[in-house]
């Protein structure tokens, strides 16, 4: 007899942060296998961790910045056929009131960079996934989901 849900499909749950100030977005330059790619600070939800705690941890690890999310801009279901993986991504927004410089703590992160939307579009070939640009465009379209809509019993 198997445990409930043991054979049930489970997508990878990830969090990401759009960090914005005066028309620029903070992206991380990171190593993904043999390629260098650009991404929002992002990563996987860990056991016994709320979504908000996860995004705060990922932002700290990948940028060195201790920041609080303001709201959620979208929830994305994404398939990476090259990896044969499915992702459920919760994208948070952090609006900064001043310029901040990050100092990555994660060894896979090479550096942090501030880019305009046009600069990000020019890098479309080296974005970690299509979700990077899609999340930014949804943010710019004004998508706002209050953090109070996220419920957790942790």
Long-range contacts (C-beta under 8 A, 24 or more apart in sequence): 9-86, 11-77, 11-85, 11-86, 11-87, 11-88, 12-44, 12-85, 12-86, 12-87, 12-88, 13-44, 13-45, 13-87, 13-88, 13-90, 14-42, 14-43, 14-44, 14-45, 14-87, 14-88, 14-89, 14-90, 15-42, 15-43, 15-45, 15-51, 15-54, 15-55, 15-58, 15-89, 15-90, 15-91, 15-92, 16-40, 16-41, 16-42, 16-55, 16-58, 16-89, 16-90, 16-91, 16-92, 16-131, 16-135, 17-41, 17-42, 17-55, 17-58, 17-59, 17-67, 17-69, 17-91, 17-92, 17-93, 17-94, 18-73, 18-91, 18-92, 18-93, 18-94, 18-135, 18-136, 18-139, 19-59, 19-63, 19-65, 19-67, 19-94, 19-96, 20-93, 20-94, 20-95, 20-96, 20-139, 21-95, 21-96, 21-97, 21-98, 21-99, 21-100, 21-114, 22-99, 23-116, 23-117, 24-114, 24-115, 24-116, 25-114, 25-115, 25-116, 25-117, 25-120, 25-136, 26-63, 26-100, 26-102, 26-112, 26-113, 26-114, 27-112, 27-113, 27-114, 27-115, 27-120, 27-132, 28-62, 28-63, 28-102, 28-104, 28-109, 28-110, 28-111, 28-112, 28-113, 29-109, 29-110, 29-111, 29-112, 29-113, 30-62, 30-108, 30-109, 30-110, 30-128, 31-108, 31-110, 32-128, 35-126, 36-110, 36-126, 37-126, 37-127, 37-128, 38-113, 38-115, 38-120, 38-123, 38-126, 38-127, 38-128, 38-132, 39-127, 39-128, 39-129, 39-132, 40-91, 40-132, 40-135, 42-89, 42-128, 48-154, 49-154, 50-150, 50-152, 50-154, 51-90, 51-150, 51-152, 52-92, 52-147, 52-150, 53-154, 55-90, 55-92, 59-94, 60-105, 61-104, 61-105, 61-106, 61-109, 62-102, 62-104, 62-105, 62-106, 62-109, 62-112, 63-102, 63-103, 63-104, 63-109, 63-112, 64-102, 64-103, 64-104, 64-105, 65-100, 65-102, 67-94, 67-96, 68-94, 69-93, 69-94, 69-147, 70-94, 70-95, 70-147, 71-144, 71-145, 71-146, 71-147, 72-144, 72-145, 72-146, 72-147, 72-149, 72-150, 73-135, 73-138, 73-139, 73-143, 73-144, 73-145, 74-135, 74-138, 74-139, 74-143, 74-145, 75-145, 76-131, 76-134, 76-135, 78-129, 78-130, 78-131, 80-129, 87-131, 89-131, 89-135, 90-150, 91-131, 91-135, 91-138, 91-139, 93-139, 93-144
